[in-house]
Amino acid sequence: MQIDPRCMRCGMAPETVNHTLFECPPALQVWALSPIPTAPAHFPTGGLFTNMTQLFWHLPNDDRMRMFPWLIWYIWKARNDKVMSNVDWDPNEIIVKAEAESIAWTKAQERLEMAYPHTETHVEISALGDICQVDGAWKESECRAGLGWYYFNTNTLEKLMGGCNMRRGISPFQAELEALIWAMQCMLRIRKLTTVFQTDCSDVVKMVSRPEEWPAFSLLLEEVDRCKRRFNSFSIMQIPRTKNTQADKLARSARALLTDVYYVNSVSPVWISELF
């Protein structure tokens, strides 16, 4: 198709994603007036990933900084209104709308936590044979998440463990699911096809049981389902946090490391002082 690649708002440059959200003069004005810190040659820049890295990982620890996803959204909506209806948005209006949406989202999460408080079940359920306990370690103030799993067989006393770290995702639920997927892949690799998986996160059990109710994690849950079909017998159950200490220590210690790590062995890694 023969189209004009220039930005329809300013006509000064090709309309790339980075130009639309960060470099177009109306977008630049929004960022300059917003609470998000800006500095020449630092933010915004001509690199999309540089700009997104700044927003995700390097903003000050201030509640006002959390509005940046909604700033991006309303900059995009303002672009659409200009292109489709020739309507101009005032930059201050964009900031006010973004801040209101950010506050509404935060309050909605608080109400959700009050309505559905996280509780641990302390019902002891015995499982025999191949057991694999999993855990994910996620912290908003850290750029890495940790994954951990601990396998043991109640009959042969065989044991194996794994710990790795990765770039932090959007929520602790993502880390928990990533830990489960990695553990499932490892069990399939060593042909432990009748494994009972255990987690201290009740929501992970719900996700696996009713994936259609968790559309935000559909891609990860699809991978869980693909792995499930390769087991001869698959089950997942919740256990108290006090019974999941090995996987928890593996995940937390991996998250704290400053370098990439991928560890699978039958003995504890040297970067854990005491696993048992």
N, C-alpha and C positions, 0 to 999 in steps of 0.2 A: 504494500500500500504506500502510495506517495503522500506523506504527511509532513507537516512542518515540525521539526523536532524541538523548536525553541519553546521555552517556558511561556505559557499564555498569560501569565500574570505580569511578568516583567519584560519579556522579550529580549533578555540580555544574555541568555545561555541556554544550552540544551536542558530539557526538563528531565533530569535524572532524579532518582529518589533522594539523594543527598541534597541536590539543589532545592528541590521542593520543600524539604523539611528543615533545612539548615542554612542554605545560602541565599535563597530568594529574598530580596529586601523586606517584604512583609513578614517572612518567617524570622529573619534576623532581628526585626524590631520586636517580635514577640519574645524571643529569647533574651534580648537586652532588657526588656521591661519586667521579665519574670524573676522569681527568686533564685533561679538556677545561675550559678556563677559563670560569667563569660569573660574571656580574655583573648586579645588578638593572638592569632597563630596557635592557640591552645584549644579553645572551644568557642563557637563552632569552627570546624576546619573543612578542608575539601575532601576528607576521607570519611565515608559513611561508617566504617567499622571503628575508626578512631573516635568519632562522635558518640557512637552507641556504647563503646567501652567507657568513655568518660561518664556517661549517664548511669550505666549499670554498676560501675565499680569504684568511681573516684569522686562522687559527690560528698559533701560534708554530711555528718550524721545529724540531720535536721529533718523534722517531720515535713517541712515545706518542700523538701527535695523530692518527695514521693509523688508529686503531681506531674512529673515529666512524661509518663505514658499518655496522660490526658492532654498535655500540651501538644504532643505529636499528633494525637487523634484530631484535635480541633484545628490545628494548622492544615491538616489534610482536608477536613470538612470545609474550611474556609477556601481552600484552593478549588474544591469542587463547585462551591456556590459561585465563585468568580467565573469559572470556565463555563458552567452550565446556565447560570442565571444572571451573570454580570452583577452579582451582589458582592460588595466589599464589606468585610468584617473589620471592626475596630480591634487593634491588637489587645487593648485592655479588656475588651469583651471576651476574647479568646482566653485570656489568663483567668478571668473571673469564672468562666464556665469550667475550665480545667480544674481550678481549685475546688469548686463546688462538687464536681464529680469525684475528685480524689477524697474529699471529706466523706461524701456519701458512701463510697466504697469501704473506707475504713470503718465507719459506723456499722455497715452491714456485716462486716466480718466479726465485729464485737458481739452483735446480736446473735449471729450464728453460733459463736462459741458459748454464749450463755444458754442458748436453746439446746445445744447438743454438746455438753461438756465431755471432755475426753476422760474416760474412766477405764481402769484396767480390771480385767476379770481375774479372779484368783481361784477359779475352779481348776483343780488339778486334773488334767486329762492325760492319761498315760499313752505313750506311743512307743512302739517297739520296732527294731530293725534299723533301717537307714533314716537318720534324722539330720536335717540341715537347718540350723538357726540362722536367721538373716537380720541385718539391721543397717540403716542408713543414718549418717551423721550430717546434719545441715545446720548452719548458723548464718544468720543474715549479715553479720559483720565480717565474715570470712569469705574469701573468693573461691575456696575449694569445698567440695562435699566429700565425705568418706563413705565407702561401702565395705561391709564386712560380712563374712559368713563363717560358720563353724559346723563342720560335718562330723558325726560320730555314729557308730553302729553299736546298738545296745547289746548285741550278742557277741560280736568278735572284738569289741573295744577299739576297732580301727578308728582313726581320726584324721581329719584334714582341715585346713583353714585357709581363708583368703582375705586379703585386705588391699584396697586400692583407693586412689583418689581421682577426682575429676573436677572439671569446672562446675561451680555451684549452679544448680538449676533454680527455677522460680519458686520452689516451695519444698518443705521437708517431705511431702508426699512423693515428689519426684525422686528424691534420694532413696526413699524406702522401696519404691518400685524398681529403680535401677539396681538396688542391691539384690532384690528378689530375682530379677532377670539374669544378672551375672551369676548368682548362685545356681539357678536352673541350668544355665549354659555349661557351667563347670561340672555339675552332676551328670549331665548328658555326655560330656566329654569323657568322663571316667566310668561311664556305663552304670551309674547308680539309678536304675530306671523305676524303682519302687520307693522313692523318697518321700518322707513326710516333711514338709517345710513348716517352720515355726517362726512367728514374728510377734513382737510385743505391740505392734500397731494394729488396732482393731479395724481401722479404715482400709488397710491393705487387704485384709480378709474380705471385707465388703466389696472392694474394687474387683477382686478376682472372681467373687461369686456373682456380682451384678455389674459387669463392666458398662452396660448401657446407661447406668445412672451416673457415670463419671465421664462425660464426653470430653472434658478438658485433658484427660489422660488417655485418650483413645489410641494413640500411636503406641504408647508403652504397653497398654493392655492388650493390643493386638499381638505384640511380641510375646507377652506372657502366654497368650492362647496358642501361638505357634509352638512355643516350647512345651506347653502342657500336652499337646497331642503326640509328642514324641516319647512320653513316659508310658510305661506299662501300667503304672498306678501313681496317681498324683493326688495329693491333698495338702491343704494349708490350714493352719490353726493358730489361734492366738495363745500366747503364754505370758505370764507376768514378766515385767521388766527384770525382776530379780533373778529370773531363770534364763535370761538372755545376755548375761554379762560378757561372755567371750566374744560374740559377734559385735556387741556394743563397743568393747574396748578396741577391737580390730578396726571398726569404722571410725571411731573418734581419733585414734592415734594416726590413722592414715590421713584424715582430714587436716591434722595439725602439722604434717610434714610440709616443708617448703619446696620439695622437689616431687616430680611425678613418681608414683610407686605402683607396682603391680606385683603382689606377693601371693603365691600359692605354695603351701608346704605342709608337712606333717608336724613341724616344730614351730614354736613361737618365733616371730621375727625379732631381731635384735633391738628394734626401736620400740618395743613394748617391755617395760620393766617386769611386769607380772601379769600373766594372762589368766592363771588359775588361782 
